């Protein structure tokens, strides 16, 4: 007999007992009559009372003969002297008992109830967050997905073919753990997915569980550590115990850096010690479980440099899998996955969209498809067109249009020449990114205009000439302002910062300056651990070398600026014509730019450096 059946039987017995008790009380009260004290004395004088029982407050007795079907009576006592006076006056009178037990009970019960009520009100939410109550505070908060709940497979994950191949053997092992180690190999205990945010690490882990048809325990690293000491370690133990009971299974710890941060860095009392205890328990569990049982630990992080070295040693997280941003082919595959749920127009080409989204992660592409669908819905379209994707890319890259930000006539003219300077220099130089659109409609926080250049192919190496052309495009807007208005404005601040960073990297990191030689003066950027463990990084060269670096950077910027002005001066008519068209239409697409720049040419540059001194009107 189970507990539920036993509880039902006891509830039935108690209910029957209460019914019998109530019936007995009702039957007794039906035979007893409550009478006034004056009537009692009258019955007593008339000899109609058979017997009485006297207590402190009441008198109970029986009639000689029943009156109105009542055989018993009860009367409340009254003081004898007062009773005599009232009887002499001919007044009907009765007594009453003042009950003080309820008052005495409430005097100490109410404060206790109030205290526990306030305690429950203030702490119930906190207790619920600890896993459902005070006694469940050490229980794991992992979300458990059974095979039918995962609903994600490798068909839903695209753009990470190498990572999927690495994880395929994990799936084979989980399907048949007994047959996998025939040659003496064993499956890795832990697999760490490393990559930038939004690249699909969590989705990939769920896809592994879906392909293997095994339970999937998902928990975030931050859910282990709470305000109570020992909770994190208890939850780690409980998580592994639950997983062992359902093996073969997958444990997935997202954001591992929240609990696996290296120990002994900037020690702080309190929560820091609790996190270290949780990490120690995790390390112990990794050493304690046998992978042949069909239990696999997956974890994900985008900050592997801050993890404790003990986590990454062989025998714990044996394998690290890079889940990087997808290339053009991968982006096209990801787009095809997300486009399944969208009604598309015939002109939409996923390969063309992938070419315009260099550097986008999987999450960025999902957001792009959603933004395009929202734009199509906003214009009341029947399908999502290619123009919607183009506008969505502009929305993500450049920001929201600020049509209510009105510029005066001179500012609009300066912005138009500035943006056309960028576009014309890019179109005149070889190896630069293609210009897709030029606009003088303000976007984002501070952009008064924008020129969208998107590479049509992924690049991994760049030569010195390509870097110089990149700087020239950045300086094109400033050069156009200087050439046309003979003065400089604040609109090129961001361009100057980017151009200076490229030029300094050419000198200090890439060894592209002849005078300074093939020497790297810029050490690798320190990781988070190094920032905590040592003093801030100091330069490893002399003041004289620092001066030469500054001069070399300025030499590069000034020389390219002079070259940029030369290009724009040779195309002054094209610059003026395009700027006027831009002022008239506010936006020029790539096709319009091609027609307007048919006479564009790149003048021969003698390579000499010409420092430019700004002129004033």
QUIFEN-V643075 format. One record per pair of residues at least 24 apart in sequence whose C-alpha atoms are under 8 Angstrom apart, sorted by the first residue. I is the first residue (numbers start at 1). J is the second residue. D is the distance in Angstrom with one decimal. If there is no record, write none. Layout:
i->I j->J d->D
i->I j->J d->D
//
This chain:
i->30 j->70 d->7.8
i->31 j->69 d->7.3
i->31 j->70 d->5.1
i->31 j->71 d->6.0
i->31 j->72 d->6.2
i->32 j->70 d->5.9
i->32 j->71 d->6.7
i->32 j->72 d->4.7
i->32 j->73 d->5.1
i->32 j->74 d->6.9
i->33 j->70 d->6.2
i->33 j->71 d->8.0
i->33 j->72 d->6.2
i->33 j->73 d->4.5
i->33 j->74 d->6.2
i->34 j->73 d->5.8
i->34 j->74 d->5.1
i->34 j->75 d->6.0
i->35 j->73 d->6.8
i->35 j->74 d->6.4
i->35 j->75 d->5.6
i->35 j->94 d->7.9
i->36 j->75 d->6.2
i->36 j->76 d->7.6
i->36 j->92 d->7.4
i->36 j->93 d->6.1
i->36 j->94 d->4.4
i->36 j->95 d->7.3
i->37 j->75 d->6.0
i->37 j->76 d->6.7
i->37 j->77 d->6.9
i->37 j->78 d->7.2
i->37 j->92 d->8.0
i->37 j->93 d->6.1
i->37 j->94 d->4.7
i->37 j->95 d->6.7
i->38 j->83 d->7.8
i->38 j->87 d->6.9
i->38 j->92 d->5.6
i->38 j->93 d->5.5
i->38 j->94 d->6.6
i->39 j->92 d->7.6
i->40 j->75 d->7.3
i->57 j->97 d->6.6
i->130 j->226 d->8.0
i->137 j->231 d->6.9
i->138 j->231 d->5.2
i->138 j->232 d->7.5
i->138 j->234 d->5.1
i->138 j->235 d->5.3
i->138 j->238 d->7.6
i->139 j->234 d->6.9
i->139 j->235 d->5.2
i->139 j->238 d->5.9
i->139 j->239 d->7.7
i->140 j->224 d->7.8
i->140 j->234 d->7.9
i->140 j->235 d->4.5
i->140 j->236 d->6.9
i->140 j->238 d->5.6
i->140 j->239 d->5.3
i->141 j->219 d->6.9
i->141 j->223 d->7.1
i->141 j->235 d->7.6
i->142 j->217 d->5.8
i->142 j->218 d->5.3
i->142 j->219 d->4.6
i->142 j->220 d->7.9
i->142 j->239 d->7.1
i->143 j->217 d->5.8
i->143 j->218 d->5.2
i->143 j->219 d->6.4
i->144 j->215 d->6.9
i->144 j->216 d->5.7
i->144 j->217 d->4.7
i->144 j->218 d->6.4
i->145 j->215 d->5.7
i->145 j->216 d->5.0
i->145 j->217 d->6.5
i->145 j->218 d->7.8
i->146 j->213 d->7.9
i->146 j->214 d->6.7
i->146 j->215 d->4.5
i->146 j->216 d->6.3
i->147 j->209 d->7.5
i->147 j->210 d->6.3
i->147 j->213 d->4.9
i->147 j->214 d->5.5
i->147 j->215 d->5.8
i->147 j->216 d->7.7
i->150 j->206 d->6.6
i->150 j->207 d->7.7
i->150 j->209 d->7.2
i->150 j->210 d->5.6
i->150 j->216 d->7.7
i->151 j->210 d->6.3
i->152 j->203 d->7.8
i->152 j->206 d->6.3
i->152 j->207 d->4.9
i->152 j->210 d->5.4
i->152 j->211 d->7.7
i->153 j->206 d->7.6
i->153 j->207 d->4.3
i->153 j->208 d->6.9
i->153 j->209 d->8.0
i->153 j->210 d->5.3
i->153 j->211 d->5.5
i->154 j->204 d->7.7
i->154 j->207 d->5.6
i->154 j->208 d->7.4
i->154 j->211 d->7.0
i->156 j->207 d->7.7
i->156 j->337 d->6.5
i->157 j->200 d->7.8
i->157 j->203 d->7.2
i->157 j->204 d->6.6
i->157 j->207 d->7.4
i->157 j->334 d->7.4
i->157 j->337 d->7.8
i->158 j->330 d->6.5
i->158 j->333 d->5.6
i->158 j->334 d->5.0
i->158 j->337 d->7.3
i->159 j->326 d->5.5
i->159 j->327 d->7.5
i->159 j->329 d->7.3
i->159 j->330 d->3.7
i->159 j->331 d->6.1
i->159 j->332 d->8.0
i->159 j->333 d->5.9
i->159 j->334 d->5.9
i->160 j->323 d->6.6
i->160 j->324 d->7.7
i->160 j->326 d->6.9
i->160 j->330 d->7.0
i->163 j->321 d->6.3
i->163 j->322 d->6.9
i->163 j->323 d->6.5
i->164 j->204 d->7.8
i->166 j->321 d->7.5
i->167 j->208 d->7.2
i->168 j->208 d->7.9
i->170 j->208 d->7.8
i->171 j->208 d->6.4
i->171 j->209 d->7.8
i->171 j->211 d->6.7
i->171 j->212 d->5.1
i->172 j->212 d->7.4
i->173 j->294 d->7.5
i->174 j->212 d->6.1
i->174 j->214 d->7.6
i->174 j->248 d->6.2
i->174 j->249 d->7.6
i->174 j->294 d->5.8
i->174 j->295 d->7.9
i->175 j->212 d->5.9
i->175 j->213 d->7.8
i->177 j->292 d->6.4
i->177 j->293 d->7.3
i->177 j->294 d->5.9
i->178 j->292 d->7.4
i->186 j->291 d->7.5
i->186 j->292 d->7.3
i->187 j->291 d->6.5
i->187 j->292 d->7.6
i->188 j->291 d->7.4
i->188 j->296 d->7.8
i->188 j->315 d->7.6
i->188 j->316 d->7.9
i->188 j->317 d->7.4
i->188 j->318 d->5.6
i->188 j->319 d->6.8
i->189 j->286 d->7.3
i->189 j->290 d->8.0
i->189 j->291 d->5.8
i->189 j->296 d->6.1
i->189 j->297 d->6.4
i->189 j->315 d->6.6
i->189 j->316 d->5.8
i->189 j->317 d->6.3
i->189 j->318 d->6.5
i->190 j->286 d->7.9
i->190 j->296 d->6.4
i->190 j->297 d->4.7
i->190 j->298 d->5.9
i->190 j->299 d->7.6
i->190 j->315 d->8.0
i->190 j->316 d->5.6
i->190 j->317 d->4.0
i->190 j->318 d->5.7
i->190 j->319 d->6.7
i->191 j->296 d->8.0
i->191 j->297 d->6.4
i->191 j->298 d->5.0
i->191 j->299 d->6.4
i->191 j->317 d->5.4
i->191 j->318 d->6.3
i->191 j->319 d->5.0
i->191 j->320 d->5.9
i->191 j->321 d->7.3
i->192 j->298 d->6.0
i->192 j->299 d->4.9
i->192 j->300 d->5.7
i->192 j->301 d->7.6
i->192 j->317 d->6.3
i->192 j->319 d->6.3
i->192 j->320 d->4.7
i->192 j->321 d->6.2
i->193 j->298 d->7.4
i->193 j->299 d->6.0
i->193 j->300 d->4.6
i->193 j->301 d->6.5
i->193 j->320 d->6.0
i->193 j->321 d->5.0
i->193 j->322 d->6.1
i->193 j->323 d->6.6
i->194 j->300 d->6.0
i->194 j->301 d->5.4
i->194 j->302 d->5.7
i->194 j->303 d->7.7
i->194 j->304 d->6.9
i->194 j->320 d->6.8
i->194 j->321 d->6.0
i->194 j->322 d->4.9
i->194 j->323 d->5.8
i->194 j->324 d->7.9
i->195 j->301 d->6.9
i->195 j->302 d->5.1
i->195 j->322 d->5.7
i->195 j->323 d->4.8
i->195 j->324 d->5.2
i->195 j->325 d->7.9
i->196 j->302 d->5.2
i->196 j->323 d->7.6
i->196 j->324 d->6.5
i->196 j->325 d->7.3
i->197 j->302 d->6.2
i->197 j->361 d->8.0
i->198 j->361 d->5.8
i->198 j->362 d->5.9
i->198 j->363 d->4.7
i->198 j->364 d->7.2
i->199 j->323 d->6.4
i->199 j->324 d->6.3
i->199 j->325 d->5.9
i->199 j->326 d->7.9
i->199 j->361 d->5.3
i->199 j->362 d->5.1
i->199 j->363 d->6.5
i->200 j->323 d->7.4
i->200 j->362 d->6.4
i->200 j->363 d->7.4
i->201 j->300 d->6.3
i->201 j->323 d->6.7
i->202 j->254 d->7.1
i->202 j->300 d->7.2
i->205 j->252 d->7.1
i->205 j->298 d->7.1
i->209 j->249 d->7.9
i->209 j->250 d->6.7
i->214 j->248 d->6.3
i->214 j->249 d->5.2
i->214 j->250 d->7.1
i->215 j->246 d->7.1
i->215 j->247 d->7.9
i->215 j->248 d->7.5
i->215 j->249 d->5.0
i->215 j->250 d->6.4
i->216 j->249 d->6.1
i->216 j->250 d->5.0
i->216 j->251 d->6.2
i->216 j->252 d->7.3
i->217 j->243 d->7.4
i->217 j->249 d->7.7
i->217 j->250 d->6.1
i->217 j->251 d->4.7
i->217 j->252 d->5.9
i->218 j->251 d->6.3
i->218 j->252 d->4.9
i->218 j->253 d->6.2
i->218 j->254 d->7.5
i->219 j->252 d->6.4
i->219 j->253 d->5.2
i->219 j->254 d->6.2
i->220 j->253 d->5.4
i->220 j->254 d->4.6
i->220 j->255 d->5.9
i->220 j->256 d->7.4
i->221 j->253 d->6.0
i->221 j->254 d->5.9
i->221 j->255 d->5.4
i->221 j->256 d->5.2
i->221 j->257 d->7.1
i->221 j->258 d->5.2
i->221 j->259 d->5.3
i->222 j->255 d->7.5
i->222 j->258 d->5.4
i->222 j->259 d->6.5
i->224 j->259 d->7.4
i->224 j->278 d->7.4
i->225 j->259 d->7.6
i->225 j->274 d->7.0
i->225 j->275 d->6.2
i->225 j->278 d->7.3
i->227 j->271 d->7.2
i->229 j->274 d->6.1
i->230 j->274 d->6.8
i->230 j->277 d->7.4
i->230 j->278 d->7.7
i->232 j->274 d->7.3
i->232 j->275 d->7.3
i->232 j->277 d->7.5
i->232 j->278 d->5.0
i->233 j->277 d->6.4
i->233 j->278 d->4.5
i->233 j->279 d->7.8
i->233 j->280 d->8.0
i->233 j->281 d->5.5
i->233 j->282 d->7.5
i->236 j->278 d->7.3
i->236 j->281 d->6.8
i->236 j->282 d->6.3
i->236 j->285 d->8.0
i->237 j->281 d->7.5
i->237 j->285 d->7.4
i->240 j->285 d->7.4
i->243 j->295 d->7.3
i->244 j->293 d->7.9
i->244 j->295 d->7.0
i->247 j->293 d->6.7
i->247 j->294 d->5.6
i->247 j->295 d->5.9
i->248 j->293 d->6.7
i->248 j->294 d->4.1
i->248 j->295 d->5.4
i->249 j->294 d->6.4
i->249 j->295 d->5.2
i->249 j->296 d->6.6
i->250 j->295 d->6.0
i->250 j->296 d->5.0
i->250 j->297 d->5.9
i->250 j->298 d->7.1
i->251 j->295 d->7.6
i->251 j->296 d->6.3
i->251 j->297 d->4.8
i->251 j->298 d->6.0
i->252 j->297 d->6.1
i->252 j->298 d->4.7
i->252 j->299 d->5.4
i->252 j->300 d->7.9
i->253 j->297 d->7.8
i->253 j->298 d->6.4
i->253 j->299 d->4.6
i->253 j->300 d->6.6
i->254 j->299 d->5.7
i->254 j->300 d->5.1
i->254 j->301 d->6.8
i->255 j->299 d->7.5
i->255 j->300 d->5.7
i->255 j->301 d->5.0
i->255 j->302 d->7.6
i->256 j->299 d->6.2
i->256 j->300 d->6.0
i->256 j->301 d->5.6
i->257 j->301 d->6.2
i->257 j->303 d->6.7
i->257 j->304 d->7.4
i->257 j->306 d->6.9
i->257 j->307 d->6.0
i->260 j->307 d->5.4
i->260 j->308 d->6.0
i->260 j->311 d->7.4
i->261 j->306 d->5.6
i->261 j->307 d->4.6
i->261 j->308 d->5.4
i->262 j->306 d->6.1
i->262 j->307 d->5.2
i->262 j->308 d->3.7
i->262 j->309 d->7.0
i->263 j->308 d->6.5
i->265 j->529 d->7.7
i->265 j->532 d->6.4
i->265 j->533 d->6.7
i->266 j->532 d->6.6
i->266 j->533 d->7.8
i->283 j->310 d->7.6
i->283 j->311 d->6.8
i->283 j->316 d->7.6
i->286 j->316 d->5.8
i->287 j->315 d->7.4
i->287 j->316 d->6.9
i->305 j->527 d->6.5
i->305 j->528 d->6.9
i->305 j->529 d->7.1
i->306 j->527 d->7.8
i->306 j->528 d->6.2
i->306 j->529 d->5.8
i->325 j->359 d->6.8
i->325 j->360 d->6.9
i->325 j->361 d->5.1
i->325 j->362 d->7.4
i->326 j->359 d->7.7
i->326 j->360 d->7.6
i->326 j->361 d->6.5
i->326 j->362 d->7.5
i->327 j->358 d->7.6
i->327 j->359 d->8.0
i->327 j->458 d->6.8
i->328 j->354 d->5.7
i->328 j->355 d->6.3
i->328 j->358 d->7.1
i->328 j->457 d->7.0
i->328 j->458 d->6.8
i->329 j->354 d->7.6
i->331 j->357 d->7.9
i->331 j->360 d->7.9
i->331 j->362 d->7.5
i->331 j->365 d->7.6
i->334 j->362 d->6.7
i->334 j->365 d->7.4
i->335 j->365 d->6.6
i->335 j->366 d->7.5
i->335 j->369 d->7.7
i->338 j->366 d->6.3
i->338 j->369 d->7.0
i->339 j->369 d->7.1
i->342 j->373 d->7.2
i->342 j->384 d->7.4
i->343 j->382 d->7.9
i->343 j->383 d->5.2
i->343 j->384 d->6.1
i->344 j->383 d->5.1
i->344 j->384 d->4.8
i->344 j->385 d->6.4
i->345 j->383 d->5.2
i->345 j->384 d->5.5
i->345 j->385 d->5.0
i->345 j->386 d->7.5
i->346 j->385 d->7.6
i->347 j->385 d->6.5
i->347 j->386 d->6.0
i->348 j->384 d->8.0
i->348 j->385 d->6.0
i->348 j->386 d->4.9
i->349 j->386 d->7.5
i->353 j->389 d->7.3
i->355 j->454 d->7.9
i->355 j->455 d->7.1
i->355 j->456 d->4.8
i->355 j->457 d->6.4
i->356 j->454 d->5.6
i->356 j->455 d->6.8
i->356 j->456 d->6.3
i->357 j->393 d->7.7
i->357 j->454 d->7.3
i->358 j->454 d->7.1
i->358 j->455 d->6.7
i->358 j->456 d->7.7
i->358 j->457 d->7.6
i->358 j->458 d->6.8
i->368 j->392 d->6.2
i->368 j->393 d->6.8
i->368 j->396 d->7.6
i->394 j->452 d->7.8
i->398 j->443 d->6.3
i->398 j->444 d->6.4
i->398 j->450 d->7.3
i->399 j->443 d->5.3
i->399 j->444 d->4.3
i->399 j->445 d->7.8
i->400 j->443 d->5.2
i->400 j->444 d->5.3
i->401 j->441 d->6.7
i->401 j->442 d->5.9
i->401 j->443 d->4.4
i->401 j->444 d->6.7
i->402 j->441 d->7.0
i->402 j->442 d->5.2
i->402 j->443 d->5.3
i->402 j->444 d->7.1
i->403 j->441 d->6.6
i->403 j->442 d->6.7
i->405 j->442 d->6.9
i->412 j->440 d->7.3
i->412 j->583 d->7.3
i->413 j->579 d->7.8
i->413 j->583 d->7.0
i->414 j->481 d->6.6
i->415 j->440 d->6.5
i->415 j->448 d->6.9
i->415 j->449 d->6.4
i->416 j->440 d->6.2
i->416 j->449 d->7.7
i->416 j->579 d->5.4
i->416 j->580 d->7.9
i->416 j->582 d->6.4
i->416 j->583 d->6.4
i->417 j->477 d->7.1
i->417 j->480 d->6.0
i->417 j->481 d->6.5
i->417 j->484 d->8.0
i->417 j->575 d->7.4
i->417 j->576 d->7.7
i->417 j->579 d->5.5
i->418 j->476 d->7.3
i->418 j->477 d->3.9
i->418 j->478 d->6.4
i->418 j->479 d->8.0
i->418 j->480 d->5.7
i->418 j->481 d->6.0
i->419 j->449 d->6.8
i->419 j->450 d->6.4
i->419 j->451 d->6.1
i->419 j->477 d->5.8
i->420 j->477 d->7.1
i->420 j->480 d->7.9
i->420 j->575 d->6.7
i->420 j->578 d->6.9
i->420 j->579 d->6.2
i->421 j->476 d->4.7
i->421 j->477 d->4.5
i->421 j->478 d->7.7
i->421 j->479 d->7.1
i->421 j->480 d->5.1
i->421 j->568 d->7.3
i->421 j->575 d->7.2
i->422 j->451 d->7.1
i->422 j->473 d->5.3
i->422 j->474 d->6.5
i->422 j->475 d->7.3
i->422 j->476 d->4.5
i->422 j->477 d->5.1
i->423 j->451 d->6.8
i->423 j->473 d->7.6
i->423 j->476 d->7.8
i->424 j->476 d->7.9
i->424 j->568 d->7.6
i->424 j->575 d->7.4
i->424 j->597 d->8.0
i->424 j->600 d->7.9
i->425 j->472 d->7.0
i->425 j->473 d->5.6
i->425 j->476 d->6.0
i->425 j->564 d->7.0
i->425 j->567 d->7.1
i->425 j->568 d->7.2
i->426 j->469 d->7.9
i->426 j->472 d->8.0
i->426 j->473 d->5.4
i->428 j->567 d->7.8
i->428 j->600 d->6.9
i->428 j->601 d->6.1
i->428 j->602 d->5.5
i->429 j->469 d->6.7
i->429 j->602 d->7.0
i->430 j->469 d->7.9
i->431 j->466 d->6.5
i->431 j->469 d->7.9
i->432 j->466 d->7.3
i->432 j->469 d->6.9
i->432 j->470 d->6.8
i->435 j->590 d->6.4
i->436 j->589 d->6.1
i->436 j->590 d->4.8
i->437 j->587 d->7.1
i->437 j->588 d->5.7
i->437 j->589 d->4.6
i->437 j->590 d->5.6
i->438 j->582 d->7.9
i->438 j->587 d->5.7
i->438 j->588 d->5.3
i->438 j->589 d->6.7
i->439 j->582 d->7.2
i->439 j->586 d->5.6
i->439 j->587 d->4.2
i->439 j->588 d->6.4
i->440 j->582 d->7.4
i->440 j->583 d->7.7
i->440 j->586 d->5.4
i->440 j->587 d->6.6
i->441 j->586 d->6.5
i->441 j->587 d->7.6
i->464 j->506 d->7.8
i->464 j->512 d->7.2
i->467 j->502 d->7.4
i->468 j->560 d->7.0
i->471 j->499 d->5.2
i->471 j->502 d->7.3
i->471 j->503 d->7.8
i->471 j->557 d->7.8
i->471 j->560 d->7.2
i->472 j->560 d->5.9
i->472 j->561 d->6.7
i->472 j->563 d->7.8
i->472 j->564 d->5.9
i->474 j->498 d->7.6
i->474 j->499 d->6.3
i->475 j->499 d->7.4
i->475 j->561 d->6.4
i->475 j->564 d->7.2
i->476 j->561 d->7.9
i->476 j->564 d->6.2
i->476 j->565 d->7.8
i->479 j->561 d->6.8
i->479 j->564 d->6.5
i->479 j->565 d->5.4
i->479 j->568 d->7.8
i->480 j->565 d->7.2
i->480 j->568 d->6.9
i->482 j->614 d->7.3
i->482 j->615 d->8.0
i->483 j->565 d->6.9
i->483 j->568 d->7.9
i->483 j->569 d->7.3
i->486 j->614 d->7.1
i->486 j->615 d->5.6
i->486 j->616 d->6.3
i->486 j->617 d->7.0
i->487 j->614 d->6.0
i->487 j->615 d->5.5
i->487 j->616 d->5.5
i->487 j->617 d->7.3
i->488 j->614 d->6.9
i->499 j->557 d->7.6
i->500 j->553 d->7.3
i->500 j->557 d->7.2
i->503 j->553 d->5.6
i->503 j->556 d->6.6
i->503 j->557 d->7.1
i->504 j->549 d->7.8
i->504 j->553 d->5.6
i->507 j->549 d->6.8
i->507 j->552 d->7.1
i->507 j->553 d->6.9
i->508 j->549 d->7.4
i->513 j->552 d->7.2
i->516 j->548 d->7.7
i->516 j->549 d->7.8
i->555 j->609 d->7.5
i->558 j->609 d->6.8
i->558 j->610 d->6.7
i->558 j->611 d->5.3
i->558 j->612 d->6.9
i->559 j->608 d->7.1
i->559 j->609 d->4.3
i->559 j->610 d->5.8
i->559 j->611 d->6.7
i->560 j->609 d->7.7
i->561 j->612 d->7.7
i->562 j->609 d->6.8
i->562 j->610 d->5.5
i->562 j->611 d->6.7
i->562 j->612 d->6.8
i->563 j->605 d->6.8
i->563 j->607 d->7.8
i->563 j->609 d->8.0
i->566 j->603 d->7.2
i->566 j->605 d->7.7
i->567 j->602 d->5.9
i->567 j->603 d->5.9
i->570 j->601 d->7.7
i->570 j->602 d->7.5
i->570 j->603 d->6.3
i->571 j->600 d->6.3
i->571 j->601 d->7.0
i->574 j->599 d->7.2
i->574 j->600 d->6.7
//
